[in-house]
């Protein structure tokens, strides 16, 4: 059984993805913020990290810079963990050096079957 961490500021989407991935037999942790994600990764390694790109900034506005920072911080902890970005705005990643640090990007909304297939490909 693999440990998968999913980070998104949308609790409904987190619960949905958690249920889908747990159905594959994996252990799933969830996080609603960048800080919470980093705390969880420091406490326990993951076999796959799935993140949203836009998290609320200090003013509470969704901001892709928060996700870019999260990508950098994840890579500082682990160069090898597969990192899957789910985003409705994948262009926010284009042209940034963080794009090279990501294993795969999927456009939201992500269909369950596509998520299942991708998790199977990334978790060996």
HELIX and SHEET records of a PDB file:
HELIX    1   1 UNK A   11  UNK A   22  1                                  12    
HELIX    2   2 UNK A   34  UNK A   43  1                                  10    
HELIX    3   3 UNK A   64  UNK A   77  1                                  14    
HELIX    4   4 UNK A   90  UNK A   92  5                                   3    
HELIX    5   5 UNK A   97  UNK A  101  5                                   5    
HELIX    6   6 UNK A  112  UNK A  122  1                                  11    
SHEET    1   A 5 UNK A  27  UNK A  31  0                                        
SHEET    2   A 5 UNK A   3  UNK A   7  1                                        
SHEET    3   A 5 UNK A  48  UNK A  52  1                                        
SHEET    4   A 5 UNK A  82  UNK A  87  1                                        
SHEET    5   A 5 UNK A 104  UNK A 107  1                                        
SHEET    1   B 2 UNK A  55  UNK A  56  0                                        
SHEET    2   B 2 UNK A  62  UNK A  63 -1                                        
END                                                                             
